[in-house]
Each structure stands twice: as structure tokens, then as C-alpha cells.
Amino acid sequence: MKKSLKLLTALVMSTMMVGSLVGCGAKNNAKSEAKKKTNEPVEIKVAYWANSAEQKHYEFTAKGIEKEYPNIKVKLQQYPTSEEFLTAIPTAIAAHNAPDVIIFSDEGNLEYIANGTLAPLDDLIGKVGFDKNIVSPSLYKGWTYEEKLYGIPGRAGTSMLSVNKKMFENAGIKEYPKTMDEFLQDAKKLTKDGVYGVCANIHEFHITQYVHAFGGDWNFGKTINSPENVKGVQFFVDLFTKHKVAVTPKQLGASWDGEVFAKEKAAMSTGGPWYMGYCKETNPNLEFMPLPIPKGTVDSQTAYSGGFAILEQSEHKEEAMKFIKYALRDESSVDLYKTVGDAPSAAKILPKYLDDNPQLKPVFEHMEKVGMPFAYPEDTKNFNAELVKGVEEIIYKPGSKTVKQLLDELQEKFGTK
């Protein structure tokens, strides 16, 4: 998740660069049409960063495409790290030598939609006959802006509440929290003997879980200072200031929230399915329960995805969309969770993943019903930085400002109408 945000930040194009992207569109289309008339195979370049398991999966997604589409060849451009990827792709775009398709997360993608880097996909979907219904509907929200779709989810991501089962048993708590009121009461009972009720990482991902739980939404910058958002952020702040049941990873010298939870320094933590593998490796004896995010005033849970997007600069958008259609075939979705261990976006295949990971079933079923995108404002990097800085100031410098004042400032600076 953090790497995704770094990638998105690095892909920001300057105004001059975006102008050149738009200006060269007609010329690129003309070149594409000329090549089609020669009956030469069209090469679609697909770029991403991946570890060895992910690379094996991406090779599977492209394997055999020439049988389905004889006029298409796929060239995979793997980058071992997000840093290498985020250095190379903007340079390629500036040189008009960019890939046709990039694979990345929808966290903060409004920047790249708004500046014209990504191409809208609605017409292309119709042209190639891609069935949108194969993907869980909640995942499209993070790729949709002003009624246009800019990406096709390939893997499903969601948030969840991780609960230390043994700590709950030892505290005599017989039921896991379904509401934020229950969550708070449990956190109070569990905060003792050097252990905190909840690890609350002061990070936009975690703050957003509480915003969503209280009916809030950043709404791409339209409702930053809404009463619902104020209530969600205030609840988060109060875990530290009023109730004193929360601890940050930094306070304990940990690198991230999962480490605090795995080392059993906190009984609960908001996170995601990635806790599963990490905790199993770090603390094999840890017994924990993945749960949906508790209800504040509404049932809600963050839903996001790693998806396929087509660059506006691409000369072969229709062929790129055909590749995406091929990459989302059933056997490719199965390979994703078998090879990589990630949840697929495909509504039909996700239950098979959950058969292999039954403890996550309530979490993903909740996501499919009430999933909400991050929907950060256009200037995602700076909004997130100032949100985190402002919340830290409220927590550590009592009286410096209120949550309402902070969100009013952010609305003024980053908001849209």
C-alpha cells in the first residue's frame, strides 16, 4: 500500500508534459491505424513492478494471447522495485516511449485522471466486448470519476480489524466488536500491563477507516470537512487523547502497525489481509481473528484494487483493452491467488480464494456489500501529508487546533467543488 502511493506521486506529469500527451493523440492514432493496415502484430507494452511470484503470474496473464488475438503481442516490462518503476515510467512518458498499460493501485489516482495521463475506458470496453460484471462492483468505485472509468481492477484489496483472540479470552470478552462503541469499550478493558487496546497508526490509510465507519468520505476532495469526516477523525484522535487506549508503531519503536500487533503489544489493529502472512511468519503461535471494520454510524469498509490502466499516450488503446480482457480470464484470476496469494477482483473467482482462506470470508463479503474507495483529493501526496501532520499535532499538542479546524483548512487548500 505505501509503495502504491509512492508510485502514484512519482507519476505526476507537469502541465507541459500533459499538454504534449493530449496534442500527440491524433498523430498516435494515425500511426496505429497505419500499422493495422500492414497486418503486422501490434506490440502491447505492459509495465509494473513485481517480485518473483508476481512476475510468474504476469507471465501467465499474457501466455497464449496470440491464440485469442493473433494480431497482438505482449511485451512485459518488469521493474524489481517500485522505486525503479516510478523513476522509469515518467521518463518514458516524457519521451513519448511509454508503455500502453500500467498496473498500479487506485490509491490517489485522481491526479493521473485529472491531468490526462490515463485514458477513459468506457468506449474501449464496449468495442472489445469486455464484461464489466466479472469484477466485484465495489472495486470499480476507486477507478470511476465523473461517471467515467479509468481502470479495471485485477486484484482486490480491503481493510479489516485484526483481533488477538487470546487477549480477548483472557479479558473475559466473549463477543468481538461489531460497532465502534463496542470496539472502544473492548479497547479500554484490554489496555493494561503494558499492552494497548488498539494500535492506531497515524497514517491516511488508518484514519480513513474511521472516516468511512462514521459515514464519511474524502469524495475526491468535495467533502473533506463534512460532519461525518469530522466525527470519524475525532473518534480516532480520542483513542489517544480522551481514552488513552491507543499506541502508534513509532511509540513502540516498531516499523509499522502489523509489527505491533504480531508482537502482541496491542490487542486490535486496523490493517488488511496482508497481516495474515506477516503474522504467520513473525509469530506462528499468534491466534487472531480477521473481522469487518466495526460500524460507527454506518456499515462501511475500504475497498481498493490493483488495476490495469491504459495511458492516453498509447497508440494501441483498443489492443491494450483486449489484453486487459484476456488478463482477467478465469484461469488468470485463479493463478493470481494460487501463485501470489492475493485476492482476485473477479466476483466468480473470489469465493474460491475464500475457500482457501475461510477466515477472510466475512471481511471480503463485507467489502463487496459496503466497500468504499479512498477517493483522496487530486493532490494526494500533499493532502495525505498534511492530514497526518495535522492529526499528530492535535494528538500531541492539545489545544493547538480542533479536528474541525484542521479539516476546514484541508478543504480550503485541497478541496474541489
Phi, psi and omega in degrees: 000313179296321179296325180298320181291324176297319179299312183298320178299316184290339183276000180298127179263149174289163180301320180295320181294316180297321178300320180292327177298314182291318183295330182272002184302312182296318180296318179297318180297322179296318177298318181298316180295322180296321181291323180300322183293339178277353182064018175283144176300141178269129179267123177256120179267128182239121186244147183188167167251149186200147169276185186295321179293318180294322178298318178300320179294315181296327175297323178294321182298328183268343185297129176084006183296332182294337176287324179279320182227089184300340183268008184239131169244145181245129174248115180273132179243093181272137171241127185297331181227159177296327181298316179294321179298310186288344173278320187282319189294312178301324178296318179295322179295316180298328181270006183057037177230037186280160173293165177279322184233136170239149181245120182200179183273157178276005179294110176079019187285357179301327178305319188271341170284312185293326183269006174085009180291322182261145179269140173293146189251353189304310180293322180296322178301317178294320183296321184263356178072035177284131180271104181298336184291349179288342182259140177304124188303325184298335183284338178290337185302323181286349180247007185250129179217128182049047174066018175240146182257133185239007178194154178247117181299135178250326177227147186264137175231147178205168177264167176199165174259125176262131184236132176280108186298317183295321179296321178295317179297315181295332179273359179075019179270115189269339181235143178279152186292132175253342180233163178292331175296315177295320177303315181293316180297320177295319180299323178295317180292329186271349180275098181191159175053040177080004178250139180261154179294324184213139168271116182243092180291126179280086187210146184304324179302311185286320177300321182296332178299320180285324176301311180297321183297334180257024175082013182269175183189130176292333171053044179054032176095000184277333186226041184301319184258029179295155178303325180294318178295318178301316182296318180295314180293323179297319178300316179300312180299319183295336176301328179270309193275314185271316187259339177054047180245001186245152176221147176264157175303320182299322180298332182257007180072024180262157182277333179199171187297323180300326178295318178299315181293315182296327179275005175060041173264353176214144184276337182219155176199141171277138181193229180197184183302341178296342175299329187302302182294320182296314182294322179297321180283321186278321183217080185301337181272356180292129175254115179222158184244120173281132184226157171298155175298130181300153180282129171272278171247345178220159170278119181202154181201140182294133175234126179214176186205155163271127188224173179260125177235147179256132180283142178301330182288345184301136176274352188227056186296319182295317178294325177297321178292326176295321176299315181300317177302315180294320182294339181263013177296160187304313184294333176288321178295322176295317180298327181303311183277335177286320185270318185261326183094005180269154179284132178281155178281340186294122184299327182283330185268333181306318178301328178292321175298320182287335172297325178277342180228064189299334181293340180268357185302311179300326182293311183285329175296322177294319178301316183295332181275318191228022183298140179232141178282164174297316176050047178293158176298169184302315178274069189301312185303309184286326176300311181298318181297317183283331174297311181297314180299318181293319179294319177300319180296318180296320182288315188265347177232075183308134179088355182293318176193167177262165176300319179298318178297318179299310183290330173297317179297318180292325177295318180295321186275322188242356187283159174232161181270000000 
